[in-house]
Amino acid sequence: MRFARLGDAGSEIPVLLDGERMLDLRGLTADIDGAFLSGDGPDRAAAALAAGRLPELTGAAGLRVGAPISRPGAVYCIGMNYAAHAAESGSAPPEQLVMFMKSPNTVVGPDDDVTIPPGSEKTDWEVELGIVIGRRASRLRSPAEARAHIAGFVTANDLSERDWQLAVSGGQWSKGKSAPGFCPTGPWLATPDELDADDVRLRSFVNGEPRQDSRTSDLIFGIDTIVWELSRFLALEPGDLVLTGTPEGVALSGRFPYLRAGDVVEIEIDGLGRQRQRYVDA
């Protein structure tokens, strides 16, 4: 199944995507959140779909597309998880999982305008596969247990201010990762049966020009390993978002300019849809 949220920021309507139809889920849930994903929400939605009980959302095509999940309790991110990206960043591939965090209020709609923070000279794009947690994961015994704790997958743009991340960070990356709007997410959440998330193509474009082009099969630490490893040190809660890392082709490489007002970034992952953001000054 594919879930989305449509409407003005803060008052999005939960929907189920059935081909081109957008079916209203408000009879089943107020939102696509941890409570819905961790309970029997997806099963009830599937049953209602099969029974033809979900009405089409009137005027859906004209509504803003929000992030497909409500604001998560936490956004965890994995760094340097593609060898070529580590190399372009001047680092060797990590032997241990590199984790940092973004503020949950960075999560916005996939096509919302993004404000370049005042004083930023190095705002950068990063297409990433996002994991949405469906069941609490704490101290899992092995990676084999991880998939049962995943509600689905999303497209995400892990935007970064590189100077704040690396030069004036004090050694912690989150300062350069947490500006408002720095995690466009969506357009939809796809349940694990919808795609082979271990091997999908992910790409990014700036002003129509290609930047990144890779596959999740190139991840150093795969999906199950990420969830298992994180669970050893913290508790992943339903609705949490985990970003799995970005491939080579970002501005940090020195091959491309950083983002400026007026630029348009598009990112896409096969089976998870395409985003388009316009970048504006504060």
N, C-alpha and C positions, 0 to 999 in steps of 0.2 A: 504494500500500500504506500501511497504518497500523501503526506499531510502538509498543509500550508496554513498561513494566517494572513488574512486580507483586511485592509482598512487602515484608518488613521493610526498613527503611533499611539500606543497606550490603550487602544480600543479595538484591536484586531479581532476578526471573526475566524474561528477555527473551521477549516474545510478539509474535505477529502477529495483528492483529484482522481477522477475516473475518466480516463481519456481526456477529452476536451471539456468535460463537465466538472464544475466545482460545486461540491455537495456540502450543504450546511450541516455542521456538527453540533450546533448549539443545543439541539435536543438531547445530546449525549454528554457534552462537556462544555465548560465555560472557556477552556483554553487548552492548547497543546503544551502541557507542563509535566513536571515530574510525577504528579499524582495520576494524571491520565496515562502516561507511558508506563508507569510501574504497576498499575492495577490492571483491570480487565478492559481498559479503554480501547486499545487496538482491536481486541476480540469483539467487543460490542459494536465497534464501527464496521468491522468486516461482516458481522451478522446483519446489521442494519442495511448495509450495501446489498448483500445477497437477497434480502427480503424486499428491496425497493422502498425502504422507509426513509431514505435521506432526500430531502428536497433540494433542488438546485438553488444556489444563492443568486437572488435577483441582482443584476447589475454588477456581477463579479468582475467582468472584464475591465470595468472602469475604476476598480479599486486599487489603491496602493498595495504592493506586495510587502508584507512585513517579514521579519525573521520567522522561520517555521517553528520555532520554539519560543516560549515566553522567556523572560530574562532568567538565565541559569543562576544557580547558586555560586558556581565557580566556572572559570574558563582556564583549563590547563593546556599548556602548549609544549610541544617537543621541538627542540632546536637541533639543527645540523643533522637532520635525519635522512638526507640524500647525500651521498658521497660527493657528487659534483658540486652541490651547493656549499658543502663544507670547504671544498677546495677553493671556490671562488671567493669565499669569505676569509681565506687565509688560514684555515684550520685543518688539521687532520681529522678524518672521520672519528667520531667519539667511540670510546670503548664502553662507556656507561651512558645510560639514558640522560639527556640534558633536558631539564624541565624548568619552565618559568610560567608565570601567570599573567593574564590580562584581567583588567577590571570587567566585571559582568556588564557594566553599562556601555561597553564598547560594542555589544551585539546590537546591530540595527538591520534594517531591511536590505536586500541585495541590490536594490537600485536607488537607494537613498543617496543624495549628495553627501560627499565627505568634505568636512572642513579641514583644510591644512592648518595645523596649530600655529598661532602667532609665534614668529621666531624660527619656525622650522625651515631648514634648508635641505633636509635629507629625508623626506617622506617617501617610503618605498612600498611596493606591492609584494604580496606573497600568496599565490594560490595554494590552498591546502584542503585535503580531505578532513572533514570534521566527524568525530564520533559523538553520538548522543547517548548518554547512559540511561538505561531503562530500569536496572535493578541495582541496589546498593552493592558495591564491590569493595570489600575490605579483606586483605590478607588471603587472596585467592591462592590456592595451592599450586597452580600451574597455568600456563597460557591456555591450555585446553578448556579451562573453565570460563575464559573471558567472554566468548561470544554470547553466552546466555545472559550476560549483563548489558548487552548493547541493544538499544531501542531502534537505532537506525543511523544513517549517515547523511551529511550535508556538505555542500560547497561552502567554503569560507575564504575570506581574504584577510590574512593576518598582517594588517598594515603595521609599519614600523617607522619610527623616527630614528634613523641610524646614529646620529650624533648623540641623542639622549640615551640610546640603547648601549652604545659602546664607549663614547669618549667621556661623557659626564654622568656615567651610570653608577659609579661607586662599586662596580662589579656585578650589579644586578640588572638584568635586561628589562624588567617590567616597566621601568620609567619610560622607555622608548616604545612601549607596546600598548599603553593604556589611555591614550587620548580618546575623548568621546567620538564614537563612530568608527573606531579603528578595528572593527570586526564585522563587516557586512557578511550576513549569513543567509543561506537559502539559494534559490527560491523555495525549495521544498525539502522535507525530510523523507527519505526513502527507507522503508524497513529492510532488514538484511536480505530478505528473499527477493528483493527487487533487482539486485545487481551483485556482481562479484567484486566487492570493494577492495579485495586484495590485488586486483589487477585491472584498474581503470585508468584511462588517459585523463590528464589534467593539464590545462593550458591557460596562459594569460596573454593579454594584448594591451598595448598602450597606444591610444589614438589610431587603432586599427592595425598596428604593426605587431607581429608576434614577438613574445618575450620568453615565456616558459613553455616547455612541451616535454612531458615525461609521463611515467606510469607509476601507480602506487606499488607495483611489483618491485620497484627500485628502492623502496624504503629500507633503511638499514635495520631499524627495529619495526617489525610488522605490527598490524593492528592488535592481534591477541597478546603479543609481548608487551606492547605499550600499556594496555589495560591491566594486565597481570602485574607488571613492574610498578605502575603507579599505586596499585592496591597494596603493595608491600609497605608503602610509606604513608599513605593517607587513605581516607575513605571516599570513594567516588559515590555521589548521590544521584538519584534519578533526576534527569533534566540537566545534569552537568554536561558541559561541552569540552571535548578534548580535541585539540588541533594537532595533526600528526607530522607536520613539517612541510617544508617547501622545496621544490627542485631548483636547479640553477636557472639563471636568467633574470635576476633582480638587478636593481640599480647599484647595489652595494658592490657588484662585480667590477664596476668601473667601465662597463661596456655601454651603459645607457644612462641618460640623465635622470635625476630624481624628479618627482612629480611637482608640477606647478599648477596654479589656478588655470582652469580651462581644459586641462587634460581629462581624458576619458579612459578609464580602465575597465576592461572586460575580462572576466575569468569564467572558466567552465570546467566541469568534470562530467564525463560521459555517464548518463543515467541520473545525474543530480542537478542538471540545469545550468543556466548561464546567468551571470550577474553583469550589471553595467552601472558604474558610478562616475559621476562628474565631480571634479575636484574644484573647490571654491576657497577663496580667502575668507578669513574670519571677519 
